[in-house]
């Protein structure tokens, strides 16, 4: 994907996040942070919280997912992109997603520090599933 298109995609998802908000009475929820990514809009670092409704199927499928947070463009845009991909997907599949999945989603290779930003929503989801 063209670098300009990638920047535009990430900016759009960061400024107009999909699935932004908090579900009432979620089946699973978790909040996580990356205190190492600090900026003017997020002096405490990146933060993401996910709330999820799951189906009664075996394995459960994500019916609805929302997130809230603050942080760098990459953390917020990836959370938006990830939540779009999560809907209709079995939770067992999502917990197996890895850095390659994230890189494909955002259209670029991620350095270790950028991966920490990009994976926040996925880490929050995995922790929510573990806590269940």
C-alpha positions in Angstrom: 0.0 0.0 0.0 1.2 3.5 -0.8 2.6 5.4 2.2 0.3 8.3 1.6 -2.7 6.1 1.6 -1.5 4.4 4.8 -1.1 7.8 6.5 -4.5 8.8 5.3 -6.1 5.6 6.5 -4.4 5.8 10.0 -5.3 9.5 10.3 -8.9 8.8 9.4 -9.3 6.0 11.9 -7.6 8.0 14.6 -9.7 11.1 14.0 -12.9 9.2 13.3 -12.6 6.0 15.2 -15.0 3.2 14.5 -16.6 1.3 17.4 -15.6 4.1 19.9 -17.5 4.0 23.2 -18.3 1.7 26.0 -20.8 -1.1 26.0 -23.2 -1.4 28.9 -23.1 -4.8 30.5 -20.2 -6.3 28.4 -19.3 -10.0 28.6 -15.7 -9.1 28.9 -13.7 -5.9 29.4 -10.1 -4.8 30.0 -8.0 -1.7 30.0 -4.3 -1.6 29.2 -1.7 1.1 28.6 1.7 1.8 27.1 3.4 4.4 29.4 6.4 4.6 27.1 4.5 6.4 24.3 4.1 9.9 25.6 2.9 12.9 23.6 1.1 16.2 24.1 -2.3 14.7 23.9 -1.4 11.7 26.1 1.2 12.7 28.7 0.6 9.5 30.7 1.1 7.3 27.6 -1.3 5.4 25.4 -4.4 3.9 27.0 -7.0 1.5 25.5 -10.1 -0.1 27.2 -12.2 -2.6 25.3 -15.7 -3.8 26.1 -17.0 -6.9 24.3 -20.3 -8.8 23.9 -19.8 -12.4 22.9 -22.2 -14.9 21.3 -23.4 -18.1 23.1 -21.7 -20.2 20.4 -18.8 -22.5 21.1 -16.3 -21.0 20.6 -17.9 -17.6 21.3 -17.9 -15.0 18.5 -17.5 -11.3 19.0 -20.9 -9.8 18.4 -20.1 -6.2 19.4 -16.9 -4.5 20.5 -16.2 -0.9 21.5 -13.1 0.8 22.8 -12.1 4.0 24.5 -8.7 5.5 24.8 -6.2 8.2 24.2 -2.8 8.1 22.7 -0.8 8.3 19.5 -2.3 8.0 16.1 -1.1 4.5 15.7 -2.6 3.1 18.9 -6.0 4.7 18.3 -6.2 4.0 14.6 -5.2 0.3 15.1 -7.8 0.0 17.9 -10.4 1.2 15.4 -9.2 -1.1 12.6 -8.9 -4.1 15.0 -12.5 -3.7 16.3 -13.8 -3.7 12.8 -12.0 -7.0 12.1 -13.1 -8.5 15.5 -16.8 -8.3 14.8 -18.1 -11.8 13.6 -14.8 -13.5 14.5 -14.4 -16.2 17.1 -12.6 -15.0 20.2 -10.2 -18.0 19.9 -9.0 -16.8 16.5 -8.5 -13.2 17.7 -6.3 -14.2 20.6 -4.0 -15.9 18.0 -3.5 -12.7 16.0 0.1 -11.6 16.0 2.4 -8.8 14.8 2.0 -10.0 11.2 -1.7 -9.6 11.5 -1.2 -6.0 12.9 1.3 -5.1 10.2 -1.1 -6.4 7.5 -3.9 -4.4 9.0 -2.0 -1.1 9.2 -0.1 -1.7 5.9 3.4 -1.3 7.2 6.2 -2.9 9.1 6.3 -2.0 12.8 9.4 -1.5 14.9 9.2 -2.9 18.4 8.3 0.4 19.9 5.5 1.0 17.3 4.3 -2.5 17.7 3.6 -1.8 21.4 1.4 1.1 20.4 -0.4 -0.9 17.7 -1.1 -4.0 19.8 -2.8 -2.2 22.8 -6.3 -3.1 21.8 -5.3 -6.7 21.0 -3.5 -7.0 24.3 -6.6 -5.6 26.1 -8.8 -8.2 24.3 -6.5 -11.1 25.1 -6.4 -10.0 28.8 -10.2 -9.7 28.9 -10.6 -13.2 27.5 -8.1 -14.6 30.1 -10.0 -12.8 32.9 -13.3 -14.4 31.8 
